Structure formats: C-alpha cells, structure tokens
C-alpha cells in the first residue's frame, strides 16, 4: 500500500509487525523506565503499548517515523494508565513488604542505586522537558525527529533538552551528579 505525499510523490508504507516492533524494544523500555521510574512498571508499559499497536493494523512510512509513532503511543498509554490509577484506591506497602526483583540490582547495588536515582530525577522533570530528554538521550532520536513527534520546533527541542539536563544534574548534585549523568546517558 502506498500513501500519497503532499509534495506530489508516493511514499511507501508498511504495516507494523511483531518483528518490526522487536527492533525498538530496548529503546521503548528505556523511555518507559524514565516515565515510570521503575523497571517492572516500564516492562508492563511497553507490553501494553505493543498490545495496543498490534490490536489492529497500523501503517507507517519508514523506521524513524515508526519509532516516533511508538514513542507517542507509549506516552499516551502511560498517561491513560495514570488517569486510570488516579481513579482507583491505593494500597500502601511497607518497606518490609518490598522485595528486590531485579537480579542486576543485587549484583551491582551501587550502580543500580545510581541508575535508580537518575531515572527518579528524570521522572520528576516537567512533562515537556522529560519528553525531550527521553526522546533524544534515551531513544536516540534526532532533534528533528523529536520535534516532529512532540509537535514542536527543533530549536525548542534543543532548549528543552539543555534545561532538562541542567535540572537532572542539579537534582543529582553538583560534582558527582555530572559524572553519573555522563556515565549513565
């Protein structure tokens, strides 16, 4: 199937398949982790995103558009989940009830703690800044791709990214925060 380009040419499209989605799993997982702040929630969010995308046929133009589309679906799924969760009563767990499920966290606890602090700092960013940071630094999108997926200009992406990085470094602390940010991203 082909889509007609507004500039006169035909641009080939293809249907999203489970195989094409598998190529983006790692990037979407990193983005989801930054949004949710926890790995298990991030895995659930990515699974829900794939379920939504595969529930009916979707056509995309090319690979960068595919990733931008999946990022948008991931973000919308995250927002829908937060709205749903806000309507439900919450159960409070004590620290004694919490179990560490990530085996890598027990193998390298200092590194896991630093990564957790980094993701917590990213999750606390205002929405626009967090989206720009996740799209560029974690998913590897270009400024132009990020701008198109967020509906803003490329210069706005650069500004938001610069300020988001400053806020993350400020939340992590001055000297060691910069080193952790550089090592993790």
SULZI-V926309 format. One record per residue. N is the residue number from 1. OMEGA is omega in whole degrees, 0 to 359 (NA if undefined). Layout:
BEGIN
n=N omega=OMEGA
n=N omega=OMEGA
END
This chain:
BEGIN
n=1 omega=180
n=2 omega=175
n=3 omega=179
n=4 omega=177
n=5 omega=180
n=6 omega=181
n=7 omega=173
n=8 omega=183
n=9 omega=176
n=10 omega=178
n=11 omega=182
n=12 omega=175
n=13 omega=176
n=14 omega=182
n=15 omega=176
n=16 omega=179
n=17 omega=177
n=18 omega=180
n=19 omega=180
n=20 omega=178
n=21 omega=182
n=22 omega=180
n=23 omega=183
n=24 omega=186
n=25 omega=183
n=26 omega=180
n=27 omega=179
n=28 omega=178
n=29 omega=178
n=30 omega=179
n=31 omega=180
n=32 omega=179
n=33 omega=178
n=34 omega=179
n=35 omega=187
n=36 omega=181
n=37 omega=178
n=38 omega=183
n=39 omega=180
n=40 omega=178
n=41 omega=179
n=42 omega=179
n=43 omega=178
n=44 omega=181
n=45 omega=179
n=46 omega=179
n=47 omega=178
n=48 omega=177
n=49 omega=179
n=50 omega=179
n=51 omega=179
n=52 omega=183
n=53 omega=184
n=54 omega=182
n=55 omega=175
n=56 omega=185
n=57 omega=177
n=58 omega=178
n=59 omega=177
n=60 omega=184
n=61 omega=183
n=62 omega=186
n=63 omega=178
n=64 omega=178
n=65 omega=179
n=66 omega=180
n=67 omega=178
n=68 omega=178
n=69 omega=180
n=70 omega=177
n=71 omega=179
n=72 omega=178
n=73 omega=177
n=74 omega=181
n=75 omega=179
n=76 omega=177
n=77 omega=177
n=78 omega=180
n=79 omega=178
n=80 omega=178
n=81 omega=178
n=82 omega=177
n=83 omega=179
n=84 omega=181
n=85 omega=180
n=86 omega=181
n=87 omega=183
n=88 omega=174
n=89 omega=183
n=90 omega=173
n=91 omega=182
n=92 omega=178
n=93 omega=176
n=94 omega=181
n=95 omega=180
n=96 omega=182
n=97 omega=183
n=98 omega=178
n=99 omega=177
n=100 omega=181
n=101 omega=182
n=102 omega=184
n=103 omega=179
n=104 omega=179
n=105 omega=180
n=106 omega=179
n=107 omega=180
n=108 omega=188
n=109 omega=181
n=110 omega=179
n=111 omega=178
n=112 omega=179
n=113 omega=179
n=114 omega=178
n=115 omega=178
n=116 omega=178
n=117 omega=180
n=118 omega=180
n=119 omega=176
n=120 omega=179
n=121 omega=178
n=122 omega=181
n=123 omega=181
n=124 omega=181
n=125 omega=172
n=126 omega=188
n=127 omega=184
n=128 omega=179
n=129 omega=180
n=130 omega=181
n=131 omega=180
n=132 omega=181
n=133 omega=180
n=134 omega=183
n=135 omega=185
n=136 omega=187
n=137 omega=184
n=138 omega=180
n=139 omega=178
n=140 omega=177
n=141 omega=175
n=142 omega=179
n=143 omega=180
n=144 omega=178
n=145 omega=179
n=146 omega=179
n=147 omega=179
n=148 omega=182
n=149 omega=179
n=150 omega=180
n=151 omega=179
n=152 omega=179
n=153 omega=180
n=154 omega=179
n=155 omega=177
n=156 omega=177
n=157 omega=181
n=158 omega=180
n=159 omega=180
n=160 omega=180
n=161 omega=179
n=162 omega=181
n=163 omega=178
n=164 omega=178
n=165 omega=177
n=166 omega=180
n=167 omega=180
n=168 omega=179
n=169 omega=178
n=170 omega=180
n=171 omega=181
n=172 omega=183
n=173 omega=188
n=174 omega=189
n=175 omega=183
n=176 omega=179
n=177 omega=179
n=178 omega=181
n=179 omega=179
n=180 omega=180
n=181 omega=180
n=182 omega=181
n=183 omega=185
n=184 omega=183
n=185 omega=NA
END
